[in-house]
């Protein structure tokens, strides 16, 4: 097992990475309450609930199980309301932790519920998809979607711990593995050129789910994100760089209907668009842009976005959370491993990328 820490003073917490950790949760994490609510869905529960529940029972913790519907289409206010209602019915107190067992949808909804239930209760992230393991489980961002924009309703609420069992990846469909690799590529592209080169040499093994290679990619991605979150917890500056590809990607998800494109797929195509915009705005080198596009394609991610009218792109991106003072801001690359946030991107540059 390997450990990282997200350094946030008295709210610091560990990220534990290794195989077969679900069955060791009793020994790895402190359980201050004798109750816990495990929030999951039926698909994940069939694969991974039993060892986690048994480990909590060994710690003397009675686990209540709350099942949510599966999929991004259900990451909304109605599902959140149903979850909070169930917590009230169970009469959970302020010391009872929520355990988010699942992918990014489960983690985001359960985290948001933990943030607002009785003004905040503890929660533990137990991510079971690659995307959640390398990105969404770390950093305390919680949210649900609105029909007008992705993740527009949410709160910052840090977990007490993140427990990453790499064995969970064996049950993932190949499409979900590729979606998770999108966020791995993003982390390298914005922060670590050496890691990016390692990914180029390792992508075939990652797609094939080589255990050791995946574990290293998860560790490096979490290392990068933990450092960024520790420096800028609430995204007032540097943390915005983690949104590379997301302004375009979120527009794709909103336009096509949540769940049609997986989040990581939309971010993959979004990074291609952001790299092409970077060429026009920051002077990002064409050969490095080609390397990024080739790596995204090697991860078996889409590199071509859906066809949308240019005005529709502008409308969707104008609702992005990075918009300030009515000005859109984009995360762009100066070179591989170095990103900046730039506002005032000329509409002509966007038109050249999006076909306006």
Helices and strands as residue ranges (DSSP letters): E 2-6, G 9-11, E 13-18, G 22-24, H 25-28, E 35-41, H 42-58, E 62-68, G 72-74, H 77-89, E 97-102, H 104-116, G 117-119, E 123-127, H 130-131, I 132-136, E 141-146, E 149-156, E 161-165, G 166-171, H 174-191, H 193-207, H 211-231, G 238-243, H 246-256, H 263-281, H 286-298, H 310-317, E 329-335, E 338-343, H 347-354
